[in-house]
Amino acid sequence: MRIISWNIQWGRGADGRVDLDRTIATLRALGGAELICLQEVAQNVTG
């Protein structure tokens, strides 16, 4: 079983930009995970 565990910090990248579409694209590019665990998922956070 392949598991990905990632603290997404409400979608903020290393460049400080909040972009959930980019986060999703990165998860898909990692590929093949049967379980994805995300930490620090939040709503209505302004970056």
mmCIF file of the N, C-alpha and C atoms, coordinates in Angstrom:
data_MODEL
# 
_entry.id   MODEL 
# 
loop_
_atom_site.group_PDB 
_atom_site.id 
_atom_site.type_symbol 
_atom_site.label_atom_id 
_atom_site.label_alt_id 
_atom_site.label_comp_id 
_atom_site.label_asym_id 
_atom_site.label_entity_id 
_atom_site.label_seq_id 
_atom_site.pdbx_PDB_ins_code 
_atom_site.Cartn_x 
_atom_site.Cartn_y 
_atom_site.Cartn_z 
_atom_site.occupancy 
_atom_site.B_iso_or_equiv 
_atom_site.pdbx_formal_charge 
_atom_site.auth_seq_id 
_atom_site.auth_comp_id 
_atom_site.auth_asym_id 
_atom_site.auth_atom_id 
_atom_site.pdbx_PDB_model_num 
ATOM 1   N N  . MET A 1 1  ? 0.840   -1.170 0.000   1.00 0.00 ? 1  MET A N  1 
ATOM 2   C CA . MET A 1 1  ? 0.000   0.000  0.000   1.00 0.00 ? 1  MET A CA 1 
ATOM 3   C C  . MET A 1 1  ? 0.890   1.238  0.000   1.00 0.00 ? 1  MET A C  1 
ATOM 4   N N  . ARG A 1 2  ? 0.578   2.162  -0.860  1.00 0.00 ? 2  ARG A N  1 
ATOM 5   C CA . ARG A 1 2  ? 1.326   3.431  -0.916  1.00 0.00 ? 2  ARG A CA 1 
ATOM 6   C C  . ARG A 1 2  ? 0.504   4.520  -0.225  1.00 0.00 ? 2  ARG A C  1 
ATOM 7   N N  . ILE A 1 3  ? 1.138   5.216  0.734   1.00 0.00 ? 3  ILE A N  1 
ATOM 8   C CA . ILE A 1 3  ? 0.488   6.267  1.513   1.00 0.00 ? 3  ILE A CA 1 
ATOM 9   C C  . ILE A 1 3  ? 1.276   7.562  1.353   1.00 0.00 ? 3  ILE A C  1 
ATOM 10  N N  . ILE A 1 4  ? 0.550   8.662  1.139   1.00 0.00 ? 4  ILE A N  1 
ATOM 11  C CA . ILE A 1 4  ? 1.157   9.989  1.136   1.00 0.00 ? 4  ILE A CA 1 
ATOM 12  C C  . ILE A 1 4  ? 0.595   10.754 2.321   1.00 0.00 ? 4  ILE A C  1 
ATOM 13  N N  . SER A 1 5  ? 1.473   11.281 3.145   1.00 0.00 ? 5  SER A N  1 
ATOM 14  C CA . SER A 1 5  ? 1.077   12.125 4.274   1.00 0.00 ? 5  SER A CA 1 
ATOM 15  C C  . SER A 1 5  ? 1.752   13.477 4.078   1.00 0.00 ? 5  SER A C  1 
ATOM 16  N N  . TRP A 1 6  ? 0.943   14.559 4.064   1.00 0.00 ? 6  TRP A N  1 
ATOM 17  C CA . TRP A 1 6  ? 1.490   15.856 3.696   1.00 0.00 ? 6  TRP A CA 1 
ATOM 18  C C  . TRP A 1 6  ? 0.807   16.960 4.472   1.00 0.00 ? 6  TRP A C  1 
ATOM 19  N N  . ASN A 1 7  ? 1.593   17.836 5.041   1.00 0.00 ? 7  ASN A N  1 
ATOM 20  C CA . ASN A 1 7  ? 1.082   19.041 5.687   1.00 0.00 ? 7  ASN A CA 1 
ATOM 21  C C  . ASN A 1 7  ? 0.998   20.112 4.600   1.00 0.00 ? 7  ASN A C  1 
ATOM 22  N N  . ILE A 1 8  ? -0.227  20.412 4.150   1.00 0.00 ? 8  ILE A N  1 
ATOM 23  C CA . ILE A 1 8  ? -0.374  21.342 3.029   1.00 0.00 ? 8  ILE A CA 1 
ATOM 24  C C  . ILE A 1 8  ? -0.429  22.804 3.468   1.00 0.00 ? 8  ILE A C  1 
ATOM 25  N N  . GLN A 1 9  ? -0.425  23.072 4.778   1.00 0.00 ? 9  GLN A N  1 
ATOM 26  C CA . GLN A 1 9  ? -0.458  24.446 5.289   1.00 0.00 ? 9  GLN A CA 1 
ATOM 27  C C  . GLN A 1 9  ? -1.484  25.282 4.525   1.00 0.00 ? 9  GLN A C  1 
ATOM 28  N N  . TRP A 1 10 ? -2.718  24.809 4.525   1.00 0.00 ? 10 TRP A N  1 
ATOM 29  C CA . TRP A 1 10 ? -3.862  25.402 3.827   1.00 0.00 ? 10 TRP A CA 1 
ATOM 30  C C  . TRP A 1 10 ? -3.598  25.753 2.377   1.00 0.00 ? 10 TRP A C  1 
ATOM 31  N N  . GLY A 1 11 ? -2.688  25.028 1.736   1.00 0.00 ? 11 GLY A N  1 
ATOM 32  C CA . GLY A 1 11 ? -2.436  25.175 0.306   1.00 0.00 ? 11 GLY A CA 1 
ATOM 33  C C  . GLY A 1 11 ? -1.306  26.122 -0.057  1.00 0.00 ? 11 GLY A C  1 
ATOM 34  N N  . ARG A 1 12 ? -0.595  26.633 0.928   1.00 0.00 ? 12 ARG A N  1 
ATOM 35  C CA . ARG A 1 12 ? 0.484   27.585 0.676   1.00 0.00 ? 12 ARG A CA 1 
ATOM 36  C C  . ARG A 1 12 ? 1.742   26.846 0.253   1.00 0.00 ? 12 ARG A C  1 
ATOM 37  N N  . GLY A 1 13 ? 2.316   27.282 -0.854  1.00 0.00 ? 13 GLY A N  1 
ATOM 38  C CA . GLY A 1 13 ? 3.545   26.678 -1.350  1.00 0.00 ? 13 GLY A CA 1 
ATOM 39  C C  . GLY A 1 13 ? 4.776   27.306 -0.730  1.00 0.00 ? 13 GLY A C  1 
ATOM 40  N N  . ALA A 1 14 ? 5.935   26.786 -1.064  1.00 0.00 ? 14 ALA A N  1 
ATOM 41  C CA . ALA A 1 14 ? 7.206   27.308 -0.552  1.00 0.00 ? 14 ALA A CA 1 
ATOM 42  C C  . ALA A 1 14 ? 7.425   28.753 -0.983  1.00 0.00 ? 14 ALA A C  1 
ATOM 43  N N  . ASP A 1 15 ? 6.767   29.165 -2.072  1.00 0.00 ? 15 ASP A N  1 
ATOM 44  C CA . ASP A 1 15 ? 6.880   30.538 -2.552  1.00 0.00 ? 15 ASP A CA 1 
ATOM 45  C C  . ASP A 1 15 ? 5.889   31.477 -1.863  1.00 0.00 ? 15 ASP A C  1 
ATOM 46  N N  . GLY A 1 16 ? 5.104   30.942 -0.905  1.00 0.00 ? 16 GLY A N  1 
ATOM 47  C CA . GLY A 1 16 ? 4.144   31.758 -0.166  1.00 0.00 ? 16 GLY A CA 1 
ATOM 48  C C  . GLY A 1 16 ? 2.796   31.911 -0.836  1.00 0.00 ? 16 GLY A C  1 
ATOM 49  N N  . ARG A 1 17 ? 2.663   31.429 -2.047  1.00 0.00 ? 17 ARG A N  1 
ATOM 50  C CA . ARG A 1 17 ? 1.410   31.551 -2.794  1.00 0.00 ? 17 ARG A CA 1 
ATOM 51  C C  . ARG A 1 17 ? 0.456   30.431 -2.406  1.00 0.00 ? 17 ARG A C  1 
ATOM 52  N N  . VAL A 1 18 ? -0.811  30.775 -2.154  1.00 0.00 ? 18 VAL A N  1 
ATOM 53  C CA . VAL A 1 18 ? -1.835  29.772 -1.863  1.00 0.00 ? 18 VAL A CA 1 
ATOM 54  C C  . VAL A 1 18 ? -2.457  29.353 -3.190  1.00 0.00 ? 18 VAL A C  1 
ATOM 55  N N  . ASP A 1 19 ? -2.329  28.062 -3.511  1.00 0.00 ? 19 ASP A N  1 
ATOM 56  C CA . ASP A 1 19 ? -2.812  27.556 -4.797  1.00 0.00 ? 19 ASP A CA 1 
ATOM 57  C C  . ASP A 1 19 ? -3.156  26.077 -4.635  1.00 0.00 ? 19 ASP A C  1 
ATOM 58  N N  . LEU A 1 20 ? -4.410  25.813 -4.274  1.00 0.00 ? 20 LEU A N  1 
ATOM 59  C CA . LEU A 1 20 ? -4.826  24.426 -4.052  1.00 0.00 ? 20 LEU A CA 1 
ATOM 60  C C  . LEU A 1 20 ? -4.788  23.599 -5.334  1.00 0.00 ? 20 LEU A C  1 
ATOM 61  N N  . ASP A 1 21 ? -5.011  24.240 -6.490  1.00 0.00 ? 21 ASP A N  1 
ATOM 62  C CA . ASP A 1 21 ? -4.907  23.495 -7.748  1.00 0.00 ? 21 ASP A CA 1 
ATOM 63  C C  . ASP A 1 21 ? -3.490  22.969 -7.944  1.00 0.00 ? 21 ASP A C  1 
ATOM 64  N N  . ARG A 1 22 ? -2.508  23.750 -7.557  1.00 0.00 ? 22 ARG A N  1 
ATOM 65  C CA . ARG A 1 22 ? -1.110  23.312 -7.666  1.00 0.00 ? 22 ARG A CA 1 
ATOM 66  C C  . ARG A 1 22 ? -0.847  22.158 -6.699  1.00 0.00 ? 22 ARG A C  1 
ATOM 67  N N  . THR A 1 23 ? -1.423  22.237 -5.498  1.00 0.00 ? 23 THR A N  1 
ATOM 68  C CA . THR A 1 23 ? -1.263  21.158 -4.523  1.00 0.00 ? 23 THR A CA 1 
ATOM 69  C C  . THR A 1 23 ? -1.855  19.861 -5.066  1.00 0.00 ? 23 THR A C  1 
ATOM 70  N N  . ILE A 1 24 ? -3.035  19.943 -5.652  1.00 0.00 ? 24 ILE A N  1 
ATOM 71  C CA . ILE A 1 24 ? -3.684  18.763 -6.241  1.00 0.00 ? 24 ILE A CA 1 
ATOM 72  C C  . ILE A 1 24 ? -2.841  18.203 -7.382  1.00 0.00 ? 24 ILE A C  1 
ATOM 73  N N  . ALA A 1 25 ? -2.321  19.077 -8.230  1.00 0.00 ? 25 ALA A N  1 
ATOM 74  C CA . ALA A 1 25 ? -1.489  18.624 -9.350  1.00 0.00 ? 25 ALA A CA 1 
ATOM 75  C C  . ALA A 1 25 ? -0.236  17.904 -8.850  1.00 0.00 ? 25 ALA A C  1 
ATOM 76  N N  . THR A 1 26 ? 0.347   18.405 -7.776  1.00 0.00 ? 26 THR A N  1 
ATOM 77  C CA . THR A 1 26 ? 1.533   17.767 -7.210  1.00 0.00 ? 26 THR A CA 1 
ATOM 78  C C  . THR A 1 26 ? 1.193   16.394 -6.651  1.00 0.00 ? 26 THR A C  1 
ATOM 79  N N  . LEU A 1 27 ? 0.074   16.298 -5.937  1.00 0.00 ? 27 LEU A N  1 
ATOM 80  C CA . LEU A 1 27 ? -0.353  14.992 -5.410  1.00 0.00 ? 27 LEU A CA 1 
ATOM 81  C C  . LEU A 1 27 ? -0.581  13.994 -6.541  1.00 0.00 ? 27 LEU A C  1 
ATOM 82  N N  . ARG A 1 28 ? -1.200  14.451 -7.608  1.00 0.00 ? 28 ARG A N  1 
ATOM 83  C CA . ARG A 1 28 ? -1.428  13.552 -8.763  1.00 0.00 ? 28 ARG A CA 1 
ATOM 84  C C  . ARG A 1 28 ? -0.118  13.137 -9.406  1.00 0.00 ? 28 ARG A C  1 
ATOM 85  N N  . ALA A 1 29 ? 0.835   14.064 -9.478  1.00 0.00 ? 29 ALA A N  1 
ATOM 86  C CA . ALA A 1 29 ? 2.134   13.762 -10.091 1.00 0.00 ? 29 ALA A CA 1 
ATOM 87  C C  . ALA A 1 29 ? 2.910   12.736 -9.273  1.00 0.00 ? 29 ALA A C  1 
ATOM 88  N N  . LEU A 1 30 ? 2.706   12.729 -7.955  1.00 0.00 ? 30 LEU A N  1 
ATOM 89  C CA . LEU A 1 30 ? 3.358   11.719 -7.115  1.00 0.00 ? 30 LEU A CA 1 
ATOM 90  C C  . LEU A 1 30 ? 2.845   10.327 -7.460  1.00 0.00 ? 30 LEU A C  1 
ATOM 91  N N  . GLY A 1 31 ? 1.583   10.242 -7.827  1.00 0.00 ? 31 GLY A N  1 
ATOM 92  C CA . GLY A 1 31 ? 0.973   9.052  -8.387  1.00 0.00 ? 31 GLY A CA 1 
ATOM 93  C C  . GLY A 1 31 ? 0.902   7.820  -7.516  1.00 0.00 ? 31 GLY A C  1 
ATOM 94  N N  . GLY A 1 32 ? -0.133  7.065  -7.757  1.00 0.00 ? 32 GLY A N  1 
ATOM 95  C CA . GLY A 1 32 ? -0.253  5.734  -7.221  1.00 0.00 ? 32 GLY A CA 1 
ATOM 96  C C  . GLY A 1 32 ? -0.591  5.574  -5.756  1.00 0.00 ? 32 GLY A C  1 
ATOM 97  N N  . ALA A 1 33 ? -0.918  6.641  -5.069  1.00 0.00 ? 33 ALA A N  1 
ATOM 98  C CA . ALA A 1 33 ? -1.240  6.502  -3.638  1.00 0.00 ? 33 ALA A CA 1 
ATOM 99  C C  . ALA A 1 33 ? -2.637  5.934  -3.462  1.00 0.00 ? 33 ALA A C  1 
ATOM 100 N N  . GLU A 1 34 ? -2.744  4.987  -2.564  1.00 0.00 ? 34 GLU A N  1 
ATOM 101 C CA . GLU A 1 34 ? -4.050  4.422  -2.227  1.00 0.00 ? 34 GLU A CA 1 
ATOM 102 C C  . GLU A 1 34 ? -4.689  5.180  -1.071  1.00 0.00 ? 34 GLU A C  1 
ATOM 103 N N  . LEU A 1 35 ? -3.858  5.920  -0.338  1.00 0.00 ? 35 LEU A N  1 
ATOM 104 C CA . LEU A 1 35 ? -4.350  6.713  0.786   1.00 0.00 ? 35 LEU A CA 1 
ATOM 105 C C  . LEU A 1 35 ? -3.550  8.007  0.841   1.00 0.00 ? 35 LEU A C  1 
ATOM 106 N N  . ILE A 1 36 ? -4.261  9.132  0.894   1.00 0.00 ? 36 ILE A N  1 
ATOM 107 C CA . ILE A 1 36 ? -3.620  10.441 1.023   1.00 0.00 ? 36 ILE A CA 1 
ATOM 108 C C  . ILE A 1 36 ? -4.116  11.079 2.311   1.00 0.00 ? 36 ILE A C  1 
ATOM 109 N N  . CYS A 1 37 ? -3.190  11.435 3.204   1.00 0.00 ? 37 CYS A N  1 
ATOM 110 C CA . CYS A 1 37 ? -3.517  12.076 4.479   1.00 0.00 ? 37 CYS A CA 1 
ATOM 111 C C  . CYS A 1 37 ? -3.011  13.507 4.421   1.00 0.00 ? 37 CYS A C  1 
ATOM 112 N N  . LEU A 1 38 ? -3.909  14.471 4.605   1.00 0.00 ? 38 LEU A N  1 
ATOM 113 C CA . LEU A 1 38 ? -3.533  15.880 4.553   1.00 0.00 ? 38 LEU A CA 1 
ATOM 114 C C  . LEU A 1 38 ? -3.720  16.517 5.913   1.00 0.00 ? 38 LEU A C  1 
ATOM 115 N N  . GLN A 1 39 ? -2.708  17.257 6.356   1.00 0.00 ? 39 GLN A N  1 
ATOM 116 C CA . GLN A 1 39 ? -2.789  17.994 7.608   1.00 0.00 ? 39 GLN A CA 1 
ATOM 117 C C  . GLN A 1 39 ? -2.857  19.487 7.287   1.00 0.00 ? 39 GLN A C  1 
ATOM 118 N N  . GLU A 1 40 ? -3.413  20.255 8.225   1.00 0.00 ? 40 GLU A N  1 
ATOM 119 C CA . GLU A 1 40 ? -3.573  21.698 8.128   1.00 0.00 ? 40 GLU A CA 1 
ATOM 120 C C  . GLU A 1 40 ? -4.410  22.102 6.921   1.00 0.00 ? 40 GLU A C  1 
ATOM 121 N N  . VAL A 1 41 ? -5.510  21.416 6.745   1.00 0.00 ? 41 VAL A N  1 
ATOM 122 C CA . VAL A 1 41 ? -6.492  21.767 5.727   1.00 0.00 ? 41 VAL A CA 1 
ATOM 123 C C  . VAL A 1 41 ? -7.456  22.748 6.399   1.00 0.00 ? 41 VAL A C  1 
ATOM 124 N N  . ALA A 1 42 ? -7.684  23.901 5.781   1.00 0.00 ? 42 ALA A N  1 
ATOM 125 C CA . ALA A 1 42 ? -8.518  24.930 6.403   1.00 0.00 ? 42 ALA A CA 1 
ATOM 126 C C  . ALA A 1 42 ? -9.387  25.612 5.358   1.00 0.00 ? 42 ALA A C  1 
ATOM 127 N N  . GLN A 1 43 ? -10.419 26.291 5.829   1.00 0.00 ? 43 GLN A N  1 
ATOM 128 C CA . GLN A 1 43 ? -11.282 27.100 4.963   1.00 0.00 ? 43 GLN A CA 1 
ATOM 129 C C  . GLN A 1 43 ? -11.122 28.563 5.323   1.00 0.00 ? 43 GLN A C  1 
ATOM 130 N N  . ASN A 1 44 ? -11.364 29.417 4.342   1.00 0.00 ? 44 ASN A N  1 
ATOM 131 C CA . ASN A 1 44 ? -11.420 30.859 4.542   1.00 0.00 ? 44 ASN A CA 1 
ATOM 132 C C  . ASN A 1 44 ? -10.136 31.437 5.142   1.00 0.00 ? 44 ASN A C  1 
ATOM 133 N N  . VAL A 1 45 ? -9.011  30.946 4.692   1.00 0.00 ? 45 VAL A N  1 
ATOM 134 C CA . VAL A 1 45 ? -7.729  31.480 5.132   1.00 0.00 ? 45 VAL A CA 1 
ATOM 135 C C  . VAL A 1 45 ? -7.206  32.365 4.028   1.00 0.00 ? 45 VAL A C  1 
ATOM 136 N N  . THR A 1 46 ? -6.831  33.566 4.348   1.00 0.00 ? 46 THR A N  1 
ATOM 137 C CA . THR A 1 46 ? -6.265  34.447 3.335   1.00 0.00 ? 46 THR A CA 1 
ATOM 138 C C  . THR A 1 46 ? -4.756  34.402 3.426   1.00 0.00 ? 46 THR A C  1 
ATOM 139 N N  . GLY A 1 47 ? -4.120  34.403 2.295   1.00 0.00 ? 47 GLY A N  1 
ATOM 140 C CA . GLY A 1 47 ? -2.673  34.279 2.294   1.00 0.00 ? 47 GLY A CA 1 
ATOM 141 C C  . GLY A 1 47 ? -2.068  35.518 1.824   1.00 0.00 ? 47 GLY A C  1 
# 
